Amino acid sequence: MPQPPGTFHLVNDGDDDRRIVQGADNFWTLSFDSSYGVDWTGFACRAQFRRGYRDDESDVLAAATCSIVDSGPAQRIVQFVLSSSATDALTEDSGLWDAEIYNGTLVFRIVSGRWTLWKQVTE
């Protein structure tokens, strides 16, 4: 059975709640220490925002662009961008989100949580 990149621990739901500002570009960076694996070289990242869990037939409401900007060995840094056009299209008040790293064979969820939409006034 394939093994994760080193010792890997799943981040539990609610560990990273996000406030999404509607109509604006939303940027954030997360750092992961060596307990999340020794080396993430060769992995890519993806993140999705939904109303609920995928198994509940919840459609993807938005997808963040995420990049692994430092893959190790001391720490891993992931940058996320949720574009203004993606946040402008959001109409739900809240939901769930998570991010995964993958390399074509292995997939690992690195963070998950809830999101809340801060609706815009200025247009």
Backbone torsions as a table, in degrees:
resi	resn	phi	psi	omega
1	MET	NA	135.5	178.3
2	PRO	-62.5	145.9	-179.4
3	GLN	-109.4	149.7	175.8
4	PRO	-66.8	165.9	-180.0
5	PRO	-69.7	86.4	-176.9
6	GLY	83.5	-162.5	176.3
7	THR	-73.3	130.0	-173.4
8	PHE	-129.6	132.1	179.7
9	HIS	-122.6	129.6	177.9
10	LEU	-73.4	135.9	173.3
11	VAL	-80.8	129.4	-175.8
12	ASN	-75.4	155.3	176.1
13	ASP	-52.9	141.6	177.8
14	GLY	87.4	-2.9	-179.6
15	ASP	-75.3	-19.8	179.9
16	ASP	-142.4	80.9	177.3
17	ASP	-78.6	139.6	-174.8
18	ARG	-118.5	139.9	168.1
19	ARG	-102.7	119.2	-178.6
20	ILE	-100.3	123.4	179.8
21	VAL	-89.6	114.3	-176.4
22	GLN	-65.3	136.7	176.9
23	GLY	77.5	4.8	-179.9
24	ALA	-123.3	155.7	171.3
25	ASP	-72.5	132.0	179.4
26	ASN	-113.6	122.6	-179.3
27	PHE	-120.8	140.6	170.7
28	TRP	-157.2	157.4	-178.3
29	THR	-128.6	137.7	175.6
30	LEU	-123.6	141.4	177.1
31	SER	-112.6	142.8	-179.9
32	PHE	-127.7	129.4	-178.3
33	ASP	-81.0	-175.6	-174.0
34	SER	-66.7	-12.5	176.0
35	SER	-69.2	-12.6	177.5
36	TYR	-93.2	16.4	177.9
37	GLY	117.6	148.8	-175.3
38	VAL	-73.9	-40.1	-173.1
39	ASP	-150.1	127.0	178.1
40	TRP	-103.5	14.4	178.6
41	THR	-56.5	134.1	179.7
42	GLY	89.5	-4.5	178.3
43	PHE	-96.1	149.5	171.6
44	ALA	-115.8	173.8	-176.3
45	CYS	-130.9	149.5	174.1
46	ARG	-145.1	149.7	-179.5
47	ALA	-143.6	137.5	-179.3
48	GLN	-132.2	147.9	177.5
49	PHE	-116.7	127.7	-178.3
50	ARG	-135.0	166.5	174.7
51	ARG	-69.3	-40.7	-179.1
52	GLY	-149.4	-161.8	-179.3
53	TYR	-70.8	149.2	-179.7
54	ARG	-56.5	-38.6	-179.1
55	ASP	-65.3	-18.4	178.1
56	ASP	-89.1	20.8	-179.8
57	GLU	58.1	37.2	178.6
58	SER	-87.2	121.8	179.7
59	ASP	-72.3	155.4	174.2
60	VAL	-71.1	122.9	179.0
61	LEU	-90.5	-31.7	178.7
62	ALA	-159.9	153.2	175.5
63	ALA	-127.5	131.1	177.3
64	ALA	-89.3	145.6	169.4
65	THR	-82.4	125.8	178.1
66	CYS	-130.6	144.9	-177.3
67	SER	-134.0	136.0	172.9
68	ILE	-85.3	107.4	-174.8
69	VAL	-94.0	-15.9	173.5
70	ASP	-145.5	115.8	-172.8
71	SER	-97.4	4.2	176.5
72	GLY	135.1	-175.8	3.1
73	PRO	-88.6	-20.0	-176.1
74	ALA	-73.9	-41.1	177.8
75	GLN	-154.8	160.9	175.9
76	ARG	-114.2	133.3	179.9
77	ILE	-120.4	128.9	179.6
78	VAL	-120.7	129.5	175.6
79	GLN	-104.8	137.8	-179.6
80	PHE	-119.5	142.4	174.3
81	VAL	-135.7	125.0	172.7
82	LEU	-114.6	111.9	-169.7
83	SER	-68.6	159.0	178.4
84	SER	-61.6	-35.7	178.3
85	SER	-67.5	-36.2	177.4
86	ALA	-68.9	-41.7	-178.8
87	THR	-74.0	-30.5	177.5
88	ASP	-64.8	-33.2	-178.3
89	ALA	-78.8	-12.1	-179.8
90	LEU	-69.7	132.4	177.3
91	THR	-121.5	-17.0	176.9
92	GLU	-72.5	148.4	179.2
93	ASP	-79.4	-26.2	-175.7
94	SER	-165.7	171.5	178.6
95	GLY	178.0	-154.9	-178.3
96	LEU	-120.8	153.0	175.0
97	TRP	-144.2	157.3	170.4
98	ASP	-154.5	167.0	177.0
99	ALA	-133.1	145.2	-179.9
100	GLU	-130.2	152.0	166.2
101	ILE	-107.2	149.2	-178.0
102	TYR	-153.6	156.4	179.0
103	ASN	-133.7	19.8	-179.2
104	GLY	98.0	-26.6	178.1
105	THR	-118.5	-47.2	-176.2
106	LEU	-104.3	143.7	175.9
107	VAL	-133.3	129.9	178.9
108	PHE	-134.3	130.1	173.9
109	ARG	-79.1	128.2	-177.2
110	ILE	-105.2	-22.2	-179.0
111	VAL	-160.2	149.6	175.3
112	SER	-154.5	162.3	-179.9
113	GLY	176.1	-165.5	178.1
114	ARG	-105.9	156.4	173.5
115	TRP	-129.2	150.3	177.9
116	THR	-129.4	135.5	-179.6
117	LEU	-90.2	124.1	170.8
118	TRP	-93.3	104.6	-174.1
119	LYS	-68.7	147.0	-178.1
120	GLN	-84.3	153.6	174.1
121	VAL	-108.6	-47.6	-179.7
122	THR	-81.1	137.7	179.1
123	GLU	-129.7	NA	NA
